[in-house]
Amino acid sequence: MSLHPLRGLTLEQLQRRTSVKWRAYPPDVLPAFVAEMDAHPVPAVVEAVSRAMRDGDTGYPAGSSYAEQFGAFSEQRWGWRWDPARAVPIIDVVTGLSLAIEAVTDRGDTVVLSSPVYGPFFMVIQRTGRTLVDTPLTTDGRLDLAALEAAFAAGTRDGRRAAYLLCNPHNPTSVVHTAEELAALADLADRYGVRVVSDEIHAPLVAEGFTPYLDVLGTEQALTVTSASKAFNLAGLKAALVVAGTHALPALADISHMVGALPSHLGVIAHTAALRDGGDWLDGVQEDLAENRLLLRELLNRELPQVGWGGGVGTYLAWLDCRDLGLGDDPGEHFLTAGRVALARGPDFGPTGAGFARLNLATTPELLTEAVTRIRSCLDQR
Ligand SMILES: Cc1ncc(COP(=O)(O)O)c(C=O)c1O
């Protein structure tokens, strides 16, 4: 039987949830901002977590089941084989990114990113006391290799260390970097001795065409931070992994000594069960998302032809170019106050996010239609 995790839940059922998506705004606001899915839970996760609760199995995590299961998943979905001994468990991806940056650079060193990009990337660089250098994506949303080379050259001058925070696939544009682009990045990083830290939290959502950065030649010095949380909707059950390239094990040792950054035991149980037994559920999510993208395209063509959308398939997020609507740098503000629909704000993704808003399309067709209808209606209220 095929599963359709993103079908059938009503607004009333969803409003019983108490996570940030359903509590950040009053009930008359339709939330489409944060990256949570309006999905039925993964049956295998419900079973595994319920069993742990019944057994009182609520202590500290042990063992390497999460890394092993992620390894099996990577091999099956992407043909990427790696030794689970090259991974350490960590509480969440953002913590993993911070620790990875601290392991491969020193205070004041350059860390490069490519905006528009997931807002906490900026915070990670600032909080770790590194120097942020932005090499924005090209106008068609690809990595700007010439700008990256210039930034890598400048950042490693005088023998300093430098790193690049890669978002693979890219949030918010949903662009899936190609194997060729990643190979070109690896070549530049190798040439300048820049350490790449790849955030791959959205990767399991991609139906085809995803390339794990560590599966590209010349990435032995890189680190990947990943999790099953985004694809299986498990952000509330915290767990993630830092995986080291074959020459990056010393950085991994630094990270694994971090007291207090361990995942939750229930998180590990949940993520491991999802990766082991949630394959049909994930296939169903991928099918539902593909249909939702077609629906969104139709809705935009009909209701909002002035809004641009690249249609990326790397996440369940749609990066909407609202610059022709004449709503200024933060169109999401008008959508919220006049339309009662909450999108993620473009400027939160860096200066290149001005005039954009990010819509979460991991919901039912009914609620996706409602979100676009609300955006459309509020355009007349200016
Ligand atoms: C690119 C990216 N990295 C990290 C995260 C957050 O991960 P975590 O909750 O594991 O810190 C998100 C959440 O949406 C994300 O989009």
The ligand as a Gaussian input file, in Angstrom:
#p B3LYP/6-31G(d) Opt

LIG

0 1
 C       19.934000      23.945000       6.229000
 C       19.469000      23.668000       7.619000
 N       20.361000      23.327000       8.566000
 C       19.983000      23.073000       9.845000
 C       18.654000      23.147000      10.222000
 C       18.277000      22.912000      11.654000
 O       18.756000      21.695000      12.083000
 P       18.758000      21.299000      13.622000
 O       17.374000      21.506000      14.124000
 O       19.184000      19.869000      13.614000
 O       19.757000      22.188000      14.280000
 C       17.692000      23.486000       9.270000
 C       16.277000      23.582000       9.668000
 O       15.404000      23.828000       8.896000
 C       18.103000      23.753000       7.941000
 O       17.228000      24.109000       6.997000

